[in-house]
């Protein structure tokens, strides 16, 4: 008995007094089904996913290696007293830097030991944002009198 027949007998409707079903033959293929495409176009279409993988996988591997090199260079540049962030999002000050583990001060009196490869220095983008905020405040303060004057004229 084939696996398909066993599958059909196990899933078929069960009657209380009926005898167990016997194996049935597989249904005949549909006579109205479209014939398979002829020619080389089907072979090209079948090999297209493989070709995409051959092209995309090396590109992904190269980009991840570049990212890993950048992260390792940033870790090598870390020193005691730097602000660091962990992969989980904790931000603190680096107290002790070890080869495998490092100690990070999260708040006064709270020092945790973390894996060094999960730490990255906090990027100076935060300082750049503060500069932009100062410029924005200056722009708003200089634009505010002009807005007040235009509102008074109405």
GUVO-980157 format. One record per residue: residue number from 1; residue in three letters; x, y, z of N, C-alpha, C in turn. Coordinates in steps of 0.02 Angstrom, whole numbers. Example, Ala and Ser with C-alpha at 12.3 -4.5 7.8 and 13.67 -1.06 7.14 Angstrom:
<recs>
nr:1, rest:ALA, n.u:660, n.v:-284, n.w:390, ca.u:615, ca.v:-225, ca.w:390, c.u:660, c.v:-165, c.w:390;
nr:2, rest:SER, n.u:642, n.v:-112, n.w:354, ca.u:684, ca.v:-53, ca.w:357, c.u:645, c.v:2, c.w:394;
</recs>
This chain:
<recs>
nr:1, rest:UNK, n.u:43, n.v:-58, n.w:0, ca.u:0, ca.v:0, ca.w:0, c.u:45, c.v:62, c.w:0;
nr:2, rest:UNK, n.u:30, n.v:110, n.w:-43, ca.u:73, ca.v:169, ca.w:-49, c.u:58, c.v:218, c.w:8;
nr:3, rest:UNK, n.u:103, n.v:266, n.w:16, ca.u:94, ca.v:315, ca.w:69, c.u:33, c.v:358, c.w:56;
nr:4, rest:UNK, n.u:20, n.v:372, n.w:-8, ca.u:-38, ca.v:412, ca.w:-26, c.u:-103, c.v:376, c.w:-7;
nr:5, rest:UNK, n.u:-104, n.v:311, n.w:-20, ca.u:-163, ca.v:272, ca.w:-4, c.u:-174, c.v:269, c.w:72;
nr:6, rest:UNK, n.u:-120, n.v:260, n.w:109, ca.u:-126, ca.v:261, ca.w:182, c.u:-152, c.v:328, c.w:207;
nr:7, rest:UNK, n.u:-127, n.v:381, n.w:177, ca.u:-148, ca.v:448, ca.w:195, c.u:-223, c.v:456, c.w:183;
nr:8, rest:UNK, n.u:-247, n.v:433, n.w:125, ca.u:-317, ca.v:438, ca.w:109, c.u:-361, c.v:397, c.w:156;
nr:9, rest:UNK, n.u:-339, n.v:337, n.w:174, ca.u:-379, ca.v:295, ca.w:218, c.u:-383, c.v:324, c.w:288;
nr:10, rest:UNK, n.u:-330, n.v:355, n.w:310, ca.u:-329, ca.v:383, ca.w:377, c.u:-370, c.v:447, c.w:382;
nr:11, rest:UNK, n.u:-374, n.v:485, n.w:327, ca.u:-409, ca.v:548, ca.w:329, c.u:-479, c.v:544, c.w:300;
nr:12, rest:UNK, n.u:-497, n.v:489, n.w:271, ca.u:-562, ca.v:481, ca.w:240, c.u:-617, c.v:481, c.w:292;
nr:13, rest:UNK, n.u:-680, n.v:490, n.w:270, ca.u:-736, ca.v:490, ca.w:318, c.u:-743, c.v:421, c.w:349;
nr:14, rest:UNK, n.u:-760, n.v:420, n.w:412, ca.u:-766, ca.v:356, ca.w:448, c.u:-839, c.v:345, c.w:466;
nr:15, rest:UNK, n.u:-862, n.v:288, n.w:447, ca.u:-930, ca.v:268, ca.w:466, c.u:-925, c.v:219, c.w:523;
nr:16, rest:UNK, n.u:-976, n.v:217, n.w:566, ca.u:-973, ca.v:173, ca.w:624, c.u:-973, c.v:100, c.w:604;
nr:17, rest:UNK, n.u:-1015, n.v:80, n.w:558, ca.u:-1022, ca.v:9, ca.w:541, c.u:-988, c.v:-8, c.w:475;
nr:18, rest:UNK, n.u:-954, n.v:39, n.w:445, ca.u:-924, ca.v:26, ca.w:379, c.u:-859, c.v:-13, c.w:387;
nr:19, rest:UNK, n.u:-845, n.v:-52, n.w:337, ca.u:-783, ca.v:-90, ca.w:335, c.u:-726, c.v:-42, c.w:320;
nr:20, rest:UNK, n.u:-665, n.v:-59, n.w:340, ca.u:-609, ca.v:-14, ca.w:325, c.u:-602, c.v:-4, c.w:250;
nr:21, rest:UNK, n.u:-583, n.v:56, n.w:232, ca.u:-576, ca.v:72, ca.w:161, c.u:-515, c.v:38, c.w:133;
nr:22, rest:UNK, n.u:-519, n.v:22, n.w:70, ca.u:-462, ca.v:-8, ca.w:36, c.u:-425, c.v:47, c.w:-1;
nr:23, rest:UNK, n.u:-365, n.v:32, n.w:-22, ca.u:-325, ca.v:81, ca.w:-56, c.u:-357, c.v:100, c.w:-122;
nr:24, rest:UNK, n.u:-358, n.v:163, n.w:-137, ca.u:-386, ca.v:187, ca.w:-200, c.u:-329, c.v:207, c.w:-246;
nr:25, rest:UNK, n.u:-343, n.v:207, n.w:-308, ca.u:-292, ca.v:228, ca.w:-355, c.u:-290, c.v:303, c.w:-357;
nr:26, rest:UNK, n.u:-234, n.v:330, n.w:-379, ca.u:-227, ca.v:402, ca.w:-383, c.u:-269, c.v:427, c.w:-440;
nr:27, rest:UNK, n.u:-295, n.v:488, n.w:-434, ca.u:-337, ca.v:514, ca.w:-488, c.u:-295, c.v:525, c.w:-551;
nr:28, rest:UNK, n.u:-328, n.v:519, n.w:-608, ca.u:-294, ca.v:529, ca.w:-671, c.u:-276, c.v:603, c.w:-679;
nr:29, rest:UNK, n.u:-220, n.v:618, n.w:-711, ca.u:-203, ca.v:688, ca.w:-721, c.u:-255, c.v:722, c.w:-763;
nr:30, rest:UNK, n.u:-263, n.v:787, n.w:-752, ca.u:-312, ca.v:826, ca.w:-788, c.u:-295, c.v:828, c.w:-862;
nr:31, rest:UNK, n.u:-342, n.v:810, n.w:-903, ca.u:-329, ca.v:807, ca.w:-975, c.u:-328, c.v:877, c.w:-1005;
nr:32, rest:UNK, n.u:-354, n.v:927, n.w:-969, ca.u:-357, ca.v:994, ca.w:-995, c.u:-298, c.v:1037, c.w:-972;
nr:33, rest:UNK, n.u:-251, n.v:1007, n.w:-937, ca.u:-194, ca.v:1045, ca.w:-912, c.u:-151, c.v:1068, c.w:-969;
nr:34, rest:UNK, n.u:-120, n.v:1126, n.w:-962, ca.u:-78, ca.v:1154, ca.w:-1015, c.u:-14, c.v:1114, c.w:-1020;
nr:35, rest:UNK, n.u:10, n.v:1103, n.w:-1081, ca.u:73, ca.v:1067, ca.w:-1089, c.u:131, c.v:1108, c.w:-1062;
nr:36, rest:UNK, n.u:184, n.v:1074, n.w:-1042, ca.u:243, ca.v:1107, ca.w:-1016, c.u:274, c.v:1151, c.w:-1069;
nr:37, rest:UNK, n.u:302, n.v:1207, n.w:-1049, ca.u:333, ca.v:1253, ca.w:-1097, c.u:393, c.v:1219, c.w:-1129;
nr:38, rest:UNK, n.u:397, n.v:1229, n.w:-1193, ca.u:452, ca.v:1198, ca.w:-1230, c.u:507, c.v:1248, c.w:-1241;
nr:39, rest:UNK, n.u:566, n.v:1225, n.w:-1252, ca.u:621, ca.v:1270, ca.w:-1268, c.u:664, c.v:1286, c.w:-1209;
nr:40, rest:UNK, n.u:711, n.v:1333, n.w:-1219, ca.u:760, ca.v:1350, ca.w:-1168, c.u:736, c.v:1401, c.w:-1118;
nr:41, rest:UNK, n.u:678, n.v:1433, n.w:-1128, ca.u:656, ca.v:1484, ca.w:-1082, c.u:641, c.v:1456, c.w:-1013;
nr:42, rest:UNK, n.u:617, n.v:1395, n.w:-1009, ca.u:603, ca.v:1366, ca.w:-944, c.u:667, c.v:1350, c.w:-906;
nr:43, rest:UNK, n.u:719, n.v:1331, n.w:-942, ca.u:782, ca.v:1317, ca.w:-907, c.u:814, c.v:1381, c.w:-880;
nr:44, rest:UNK, n.u:805, n.v:1436, n.w:-916, ca.u:830, ca.v:1500, ca.w:-892, c.u:791, c.v:1522, c.w:-830;
nr:45, rest:UNK, n.u:726, n.v:1513, n.w:-833, ca.u:684, ca.v:1533, ca.w:-776, c.u:697, c.v:1489, c.w:-715;
nr:46, rest:UNK, n.u:713, n.v:1426, n.w:-727, ca.u:728, ca.v:1381, ca.w:-671, c.u:795, c.v:1398, c.w:-639;
nr:47, rest:UNK, n.u:842, n.v:1422, n.w:-678, ca.u:909, ca.v:1436, ca.w:-651, c.u:915, c.v:1508, c.w:-625;
nr:48, rest:UNK, n.u:865, n.v:1550, n.w:-636, ca.u:867, ca.v:1619, ca.w:-614, c.u:876, c.v:1626, c.w:-539;
nr:49, rest:UNK, n.u:840, n.v:1590, n.w:-496, ca.u:852, ca.v:1597, ca.w:-424, c.u:923, c.v:1578, c.w:-403;
nr:50, rest:UNK, n.u:951, n.v:1528, n.w:-435, ca.u:1020, ca.v:1507, ca.w:-418, c.u:1068, c.v:1562, c.w:-439;
nr:51, rest:UNK, n.u:1058, n.v:1591, n.w:-497, ca.u:1101, ca.v:1645, ca.w:-520, c.u:1097, c.v:1705, c.w:-473;
nr:52, rest:UNK, n.u:1037, n.v:1721, n.w:-450, ca.u:1029, ca.v:1776, ca.w:-402, c.u:1066, c.v:1762, c.w:-337;
nr:53, rest:UNK, n.u:1063, n.v:1701, n.w:-314, ca.u:1099, ca.v:1683, ca.w:-253, c.u:1174, c.v:1688, c.w:-262;
nr:54, rest:UNK, n.u:1198, n.v:1667, n.w:-320, ca.u:1270, ca.v:1669, ca.w:-334, c.u:1294, c.v:1741, c.w:-334;
nr:55, rest:UNK, n.u:1253, n.v:1788, n.w:-356, ca.u:1272, ca.v:1858, ca.w:-357, c.u:1263, c.v:1892, c.w:-290;
nr:56, rest:UNK, n.u:1206, n.v:1878, n.w:-256, ca.u:1189, ca.v:1915, ca.w:-196, c.u:1227, c.v:1893, c.w:-133;
nr:57, rest:UNK, n.u:1240, n.v:1829, n.w:-126, ca.u:1272, ca.v:1804, ca.w:-65, c.u:1342, c.v:1833, c.w:-56;
nr:58, rest:UNK, n.u:1385, n.v:1834, n.w:-108, ca.u:1451, ca.v:1865, ca.w:-97, c.u:1446, c.v:1939, c.w:-81;
nr:59, rest:UNK, n.u:1397, n.v:1974, n.w:-110, ca.u:1390, ca.v:2045, ca.w:-95, c.u:1370, c.v:2055, c.w:-22;
nr:60, rest:UNK, n.u:1326, n.v:2013, n.w:3, ca.u:1306, ca.v:2019, ca.w:74, c.u:1363, c.v:2002, c.w:120;
nr:61, rest:UNK, n.u:1402, n.v:1951, n.w:103, ca.u:1459, ca.v:1933, ca.w:145, c.u:1511, c.v:1988, c.w:147;
nr:62, rest:UNK, n.u:1525, n.v:2019, n.w:90, ca.u:1574, ca.v:2073, ca.w:88, c.u:1551, c.v:2133, c.w:130;
nr:63, rest:UNK, n.u:1487, n.v:2150, n.w:125, ca.u:1463, ca.v:2208, ca.w:163, c.u:1464, c.v:2194, c.w:238;
nr:64, rest:UNK, n.u:1449, n.v:2132, n.w:258, ca.u:1451, ca.v:2117, ca.w:329, c.u:1523, c.v:2116, c.w:355;
nr:65, rest:UNK, n.u:1570, n.v:2094, n.w:313, ca.u:1640, ca.v:2096, ca.w:334, c.u:1664, c.v:2167, c.w:343;
nr:66, rest:UNK, n.u:1643, n.v:2212, n.w:299, ca.u:1663, ca.v:2282, ca.w:306, c.u:1635, c.v:2311, c.w:371;
nr:67, rest:UNK, n.u:1573, n.v:2294, n.w:386, ca.u:1542, ca.v:2318, ca.w:448, c.u:1579, c.v:2291, c.w:509;
nr:68, rest:UNK, n.u:1598, n.v:2227, n.w:507, ca.u:1635, ca.v:2197, ca.w:562, c.u:1702, c.v:2231, c.w:572;
nr:69, rest:UNK, n.u:1736, n.v:2247, n.w:516, ca.u:1801, ca.v:2280, ca.w:522, c.u:1793, c.v:2349, c.w:553;
nr:70, rest:UNK, n.u:1741, n.v:2386, n.w:534, ca.u:1729, ca.v:2452, ca.w:563, c.u:1715, c.v:2447, c.w:638;
nr:71, rest:UNK, n.u:1676, n.v:2397, n.w:658, ca.u:1660, ca.v:2388, ca.w:729, c.u:1722, c.v:2370, c.w:768;
nr:72, rest:UNK, n.u:1763, n.v:2326, n.w:741, ca.u:1825, ca.v:2307, ca.w:776, c.u:1873, c.v:2365, c.w:782;
nr:73, rest:UNK, n.u:1877, n.v:2407, n.w:730, ca.u:1920, ca.v:2466, ca.w:734, c.u:1894, c.v:2514, c.w:788;
nr:74, rest:UNK, n.u:1828, n.v:2521, n.w:792, ca.u:1799, ca.v:2565, ca.w:844, c.u:1812, c.v:2537, c.w:913;
nr:75, rest:UNK, n.u:1808, n.v:2470, n.w:921, ca.u:1822, ca.v:2439, ca.w:986, c.u:1896, c.v:2448, c.w:1005;
nr:76, rest:UNK, n.u:1940, n.v:2443, n.w:955, ca.u:2011, ca.v:2450, ca.w:970, c.u:2027, c.v:2521, c.w:992;
nr:77, rest:UNK, n.u:1988, n.v:2569, n.w:969, ca.u:2000, ca.v:2639, ca.w:987, c.u:1970, c.v:2657, c.w:1055;
nr:78, rest:UNK, n.u:1930, n.v:2613, n.w:1085, ca.u:1899, ca.v:2628, ca.w:1150, c.u:1952, c.v:2631, c.w:1205;
nr:79, rest:UNK, n.u:1941, n.v:2677, n.w:1251, ca.u:1986, ca.v:2683, ca.w:1309, c.u:1945, c.v:2699, c.w:1370;
nr:80, rest:UNK, n.u:1976, n.v:2693, n.w:1427, ca.u:1943, ca.v:2705, ca.w:1491, c.u:1915, c.v:2776, c.w:1492;
nr:81, rest:UNK, n.u:1853, n.v:2782, n.w:1514, ca.u:1821, ca.v:2848, ca.w:1518, c.u:1776, c.v:2864, c.w:1459;
nr:82, rest:UNK, n.u:1779, n.v:2825, n.w:1405, ca.u:1737, ca.v:2836, ca.w:1346, c.u:1665, c.v:2818, c.w:1362;
nr:83, rest:UNK, n.u:1619, n.v:2854, n.w:1329, ca.u:1548, ca.v:2834, ca.w:1333, c.u:1538, c.v:2778, c.w:1283;
nr:84, rest:UNK, n.u:1507, n.v:2724, n.w:1305, ca.u:1495, ca.v:2666, ca.w:1262, c.u:1422, c.v:2646, c.w:1265;
nr:85, rest:UNK, n.u:1402, n.v:2608, n.w:1215, ca.u:1335, ca.v:2580, ca.w:1213, c.u:1341, c.v:2505, c.w:1199;
nr:86, rest:UNK, n.u:1295, n.v:2468, n.w:1228, ca.u:1296, ca.v:2396, ca.w:1217, c.u:1246, c.v:2379, c.w:1162;
nr:87, rest:UNK, n.u:1249, n.v:2317, n.w:1139, ca.u:1202, ca.v:2294, ca.w:1088, c.u:1130, c.v:2298, c.w:1114;
nr:88, rest:UNK, n.u:1121, n.v:2291, n.w:1179, ca.u:1054, ca.v:2293, ca.w:1207, c.u:1029, c.v:2364, c.w:1218;
nr:89, rest:UNK, n.u:1072, n.v:2414, n.w:1208, ca.u:1050, ca.v:2484, ca.w:1213, c.u:1071, c.v:2519, c.w:1277;
nr:90, rest:UNK, n.u:1107, n.v:2485, n.w:1321, ca.u:1130, ca.v:2518, ca.w:1383, c.u:1187, c.v:2566, c.w:1365;
nr:91, rest:UNK, n.u:1186, n.v:2625, n.w:1394, ca.u:1237, ca.v:2675, ca.w:1381, c.u:1271, c.v:2691, c.w:1447;
nr:92, rest:UNK, n.u:1336, n.v:2693, n.w:1447, ca.u:1372, ca.v:2708, ca.w:1508, c.u:1444, c.v:2729, c.w:1494;
nr:93, rest:UNK, n.u:1482, n.v:2734, n.w:1547, ca.u:1553, ca.v:2754, ca.w:1543, c.u:1597, c.v:2693, c.w:1553;
nr:94, rest:UNK, n.u:1645, n.v:2684, n.w:1510, ca.u:1690, ca.v:2627, ca.w:1514, c.u:1738, c.v:2637, c.w:1573;
nr:95, rest:UNK, n.u:1735, n.v:2590, n.w:1620, ca.u:1777, ca.v:2594, ca.w:1680, c.u:1839, c.v:2552, c.w:1673;
nr:96, rest:UNK, n.u:1830, n.v:2492, n.w:1647, ca.u:1886, ca.v:2445, ca.w:1640, c.u:1877, c.v:2408, c.w:1574;
nr:97, rest:UNK, n.u:1930, n.v:2404, n.w:1536, ca.u:1927, ca.v:2371, ca.w:1470, c.u:1970, c.v:2309, c.w:1471;
nr:98, rest:UNK, n.u:1939, n.v:2252, n.w:1460, ca.u:1975, ca.v:2188, ca.w:1458, c.u:1970, c.v:2158, c.w:1389;
nr:99, rest:UNK, n.u:2005, n.v:2102, n.w:1380, ca.u:2004, ca.v:2069, ca.w:1314, c.u:1937, c.v:2037, c.w:1301;
nr:100, rest:UNK, n.u:1909, n.v:2003, n.w:1351, ca.u:1845, ca.v:1969, ca.w:1343, c.u:1787, c.v:2008, c.w:1374;
nr:101, rest:UNK, n.u:1798, n.v:2036, n.w:1434, ca.u:1745, ca.v:2072, ca.w:1468, c.u:1768, c.v:2142, c.w:1487;
nr:102, rest:UNK, n.u:1720, n.v:2187, n.w:1495, ca.u:1734, ca.v:2256, ca.w:1515, c.u:1685, c.v:2277, c.w:1568;
nr:103, rest:UNK, n.u:1704, n.v:2325, n.w:1609, ca.u:1659, ca.v:2351, ca.w:1660, c.u:1635, c.v:2420, c.w:1637;
nr:104, rest:UNK, n.u:1568, n.v:2429, n.w:1641, ca.u:1537, ca.v:2490, ca.w:1618, c.u:1497, c.v:2519, c.w:1676;
nr:105, rest:UNK, n.u:1507, n.v:2584, n.w:1689, ca.u:1470, ca.v:2619, ca.w:1741, c.u:1408, c.v:2649, c.w:1709;
nr:106, rest:UNK, n.u:1350, n.v:2624, n.w:1729, ca.u:1287, ca.v:2646, ca.w:1700, c.u:1259, c.v:2707, c.w:1737;
nr:107, rest:UNK, n.u:1268, n.v:2709, n.w:1802, ca.u:1245, ca.v:2763, ca.w:1844, c.u:1290, c.v:2764, c.w:1906;
nr:108, rest:UNK, n.u:1287, n.v:2816, n.w:1946, ca.u:1329, ca.v:2817, ca.w:2006, c.u:1313, c.v:2757, c.w:2050;
nr:109, rest:UNK, n.u:1364, n.v:2717, n.w:2063, ca.u:1356, ca.v:2658, ca.w:2105, c.u:1334, c.v:2595, c.w:2068;
nr:110, rest:UNK, n.u:1320, n.v:2601, n.w:2003, ca.u:1298, ca.v:2543, ca.w:1964, c.u:1350, c.v:2529, c.w:1910;
nr:111, rest:UNK, n.u:1388, n.v:2476, n.w:1920, ca.u:1438, ca.v:2455, ca.w:1872, c.u:1423, c.v:2384, c.w:1851;
nr:112, rest:UNK, n.u:1421, n.v:2371, n.w:1787, ca.u:1406, ca.v:2304, ca.w:1761, c.u:1464, c.v:2280, c.w:1720;
nr:113, rest:UNK, n.u:1470, n.v:2214, n.w:1717, ca.u:1522, ca.v:2184, ca.w:1676, c.u:1489, c.v:2157, c.w:1613;
nr:114, rest:UNK, n.u:1516, n.v:2176, n.w:1555, ca.u:1487, ca.v:2157, ca.w:1491, c.u:1540, c.v:2127, c.w:1446;
nr:115, rest:UNK, n.u:1516, n.v:2090, n.w:1396, ca.u:1561, ca.v:2063, ca.w:1346, c.u:1589, c.v:2121, c.w:1305;
nr:116, rest:UNK, n.u:1654, n.v:2123, n.w:1294, ca.u:1685, ca.v:2178, ca.w:1258, c.u:1662, c.v:2181, c.w:1186;
nr:117, rest:UNK, n.u:1649, n.v:2123, n.w:1155, ca.u:1629, ca.v:2123, ca.w:1085, c.u:1557, c.v:2148, c.w:1075;
nr:118, rest:UNK, n.u:1521, n.v:2161, n.w:1129, ca.u:1453, ca.v:2188, ca.w:1125, c.u:1451, c.v:2262, c.w:1139;
nr:119, rest:UNK, n.u:1508, n.v:2293, n.w:1147, ca.u:1512, ca.v:2365, ca.w:1162, c.u:1537, c.v:2403, c.w:1102;
nr:120, rest:UNK, n.u:1510, n.v:2463, n.w:1092, ca.u:1533, ca.v:2509, ca.w:1041, c.u:1536, c.v:2579, c.w:1070;
nr:121, rest:UNK, n.u:1584, n.v:2619, n.w:1049, ca.u:1586, ca.v:2688, ca.w:1074, c.u:1525, c.v:2727, c.w:1050;
nr:122, rest:UNK, n.u:1501, n.v:2773, n.w:1092, ca.u:1445, ca.v:2816, ca.w:1072, c.u:1472, c.v:2864, c.w:1020;
nr:123, rest:UNK, n.u:1437, n.v:2868, n.w:965, ca.u:1459, ca.v:2910, ca.w:909, c.u:1450, c.v:2983, c.w:927;
nr:124, rest:UNK, n.u:1491, n.v:3025, n.w:899, ca.u:1488, ca.v:3097, ca.w:913, c.u:1428, c.v:3130, c.w:879;
nr:125, rest:UNK, n.u:1382, n.v:3091, n.w:852, ca.u:1323, ca.v:3119, ca.w:820, c.u:1279, c.v:3156, c.w:871;
nr:126, rest:UNK, n.u:1282, n.v:3135, n.w:933, ca.u:1243, ca.v:3168, ca.w:985, c.u:1266, c.v:3240, c.w:994;
nr:127, rest:UNK, n.u:1331, n.v:3251, n.w:990, ca.u:1357, ca.v:3319, ca.w:995, c.u:1336, c.v:3361, c.w:935;
nr:128, rest:UNK, n.u:1336, n.v:3330, n.w:876, ca.u:1314, ca.v:3365, ca.w:816, c.u:1241, c.v:3384, c.w:821;
nr:129, rest:UNK, n.u:1200, n.v:3342, n.w:851, ca.u:1129, ca.v:3358, ca.w:859, c.u:1121, c.v:3418, c.w:906;
nr:130, rest:UNK, n.u:1163, n.v:3421, n.w:959, ca.u:1159, ca.v:3478, ca.w:1005, c.u:1176, c.v:3543, c.w:968;
nr:131, rest:UNK, n.u:1227, n.v:3540, n.w:924, ca.u:1245, ca.v:3600, ca.w:886, c.u:1187, c.v:3621, c.w:841;
nr:132, rest:UNK, n.u:1154, n.v:3573, n.w:810, ca.u:1097, ca.v:3589, ca.w:767, c.u:1041, c.v:3619, c.w:808;
nr:133, rest:UNK, n.u:1031, n.v:3594, n.w:869, ca.u:979, ca.v:3621, ca.w:912, c.u:994, c.v:3694, c.w:931;
nr:134, rest:UNK, n.u:1058, n.v:3708, n.w:945, ca.u:1077, ca.v:3776, ca.w:961, c.u:1064, c.v:3821, c.w:900;
nr:135, rest:UNK, n.u:1082, n.v:3797, n.w:841, ca.u:1070, ca.v:3836, ca.w:781, c.u:995, c.v:3846, c.w:770;
nr:136, rest:UNK, n.u:957, n.v:3795, n.w:784, ca.u:884, ca.v:3799, ca.w:776, c.u:855, c.v:3848, c.w:825;
nr:137, rest:UNK, n.u:880, n.v:3848, n.w:888, ca.u:855, ca.v:3895, ca.w:937, c.u:872, c.v:3966, c.w:916;
nr:138, rest:UNK, n.u:934, n.v:3976, n.w:889, ca.u:954, ca.v:4042, ca.w:865, c.u:909, c.v:4064, c.w:808;
nr:139, rest:UNK, n.u:894, n.v:4017, n.w:762, ca.u:851, ca.v:4033, ca.w:705, c.u:781, c.v:4051, c.w:728;
nr:140, rest:UNK, n.u:756, n.v:4015, n.w:778, ca.u:688, ca.v:4029, ca.w:803, c.u:687, c.v:4096, c.w:839;
nr:141, rest:UNK, n.u:739, n.v:4110, n.w:877, ca.u:740, ca.v:4173, ca.w:915, c.u:746, c.v:4232, c.w:868;
nr:142, rest:UNK, n.u:783, n.v:4225, n.w:813, ca.u:789, ca.v:4280, ca.w:766, c.u:726, c.v:4286, c.w:723;
nr:143, rest:UNK, n.u:692, n.v:4231, n.w:711, ca.u:631, ca.v:4232, ca.w:670, c.u:571, c.v:4252, c.w:710;
nr:144, rest:UNK, n.u:573, n.v:4244, n.w:775, ca.u:515, ca.v:4259, ca.w:817, c.u:493, c.v:4331, c.w:814;
nr:145, rest:UNK, n.u:539, n.v:4381, n.w:819, ca.u:516, ca.v:4450, ca.w:815, c.u:483, c.v:4465, c.w:747;
nr:146, rest:UNK, n.u:508, n.v:4438, n.w:694, ca.u:479, ca.v:4449, ca.w:629, c.u:409, c.v:4420, c.w:625;
nr:147, rest:UNK, n.u:399, n.v:4362, n.w:656, ca.u:333, ca.v:4331, ca.w:656, c.u:284, c.v:4371, c.w:699;
nr:148, rest:UNK, n.u:309, n.v:4400, n.w:753, ca.u:266, ca.v:4439, ca.w:797, c.u:245, c.v:4504, c.w:761;
nr:149, rest:UNK, n.u:292, n.v:4534, n.w:726, ca.u:278, ca.v:4596, ca.w:690, c.u:226, c.v:4582, c.w:635;
nr:150, rest:UNK, n.u:234, n.v:4527, n.w:598, ca.u:187, ca.v:4512, ca.w:545, c.u:118, c.v:4495, c.w:574;
nr:151, rest:UNK, n.u:116, n.v:4465, n.w:633, ca.u:52, ca.v:4449, ca.w:665, c.u:18, c.v:4512, c.w:690;
nr:152, rest:UNK, n.u:57, n.v:4562, n.w:712, ca.u:29, ca.v:4625, ca.w:737, c.u:0, c.v:4666, c.w:680;
nr:153, rest:UNK, n.u:28, n.v:4661, n.w:620, ca.u:5, ca.v:4700, ca.w:563, c.u:-63, c.v:4676, c.w:540;
nr:154, rest:UNK, n.u:-79, n.v:4614, n.w:551, ca.u:-144, ca.v:4587, ca.w:530, c.u:-196, c.v:4612, c.w:573;
</recs>
